[in-house]
C-alpha cells in the first residue's frame, strides 16, 4: 500500500519516515499536562519540519483547545484545531502519532479507507489475520 502511494507521489517520504520511525526528540519535558514527554518529543521533531513549523508553539499557546482534542474519545474522527485541520491525511497521522498513539490503529484504518478505498479495510479481516498468523507460525517453526 505504501509503495503504491509513494510511487504515485500521494505521500511525502519524509513524513512517512517520521510516521514509521517516530524520531522523538529526547530529554524534553512536556509543558502541557495532556501530553507525555515522549509525545512532546514527537511534537518537537515535527515542529522542525517546514510543514509543521510552530506546531509546538500552537499547542502551548492554545493548550485548552488542544487538550480538548487530545482528550477526545475518538480524536481521529475530530477536526484538528485551527489551521492544522487543513493538513494532508498523512500529516494528520503524523500528529496523531505524537498526540494519541493509542488511537493509531483507528487513524490508519481511516487513512487507508480515504487513500485507497473502503475495500481495503472492510470485508475479510479474518483471512488477513489468518495469513499473518500462519506466517508467524512458519517463522517460529523455521527458527526452532
Secondary structure as GFF3:
##gff-version 3
##sequence-region A 1 144
A	DSSP	alpha_helix	2	7	.	.	.	ID=ss1
A	DSSP	alpha_helix	13	21	.	.	.	ID=ss2
A	DSSP	alpha_helix	37	47	.	.	.	ID=ss3
A	DSSP	three_ten_helix	50	52	.	.	.	ID=ss4
A	DSSP	alpha_helix	55	61	.	.	.	ID=ss5
A	DSSP	alpha_helix	63	70	.	.	.	ID=ss6
A	DSSP	three_ten_helix	75	77	.	.	.	ID=ss7
A	DSSP	three_ten_helix	82	86	.	.	.	ID=ss8
A	DSSP	alpha_helix	89	99	.	.	.	ID=ss9
A	DSSP	three_ten_helix	101	103	.	.	.	ID=ss10
A	DSSP	alpha_helix	104	116	.	.	.	ID=ss11
A	DSSP	three_ten_helix	118	120	.	.	.	ID=ss12
A	DSSP	alpha_helix	125	143	.	.	.	ID=ss13
###
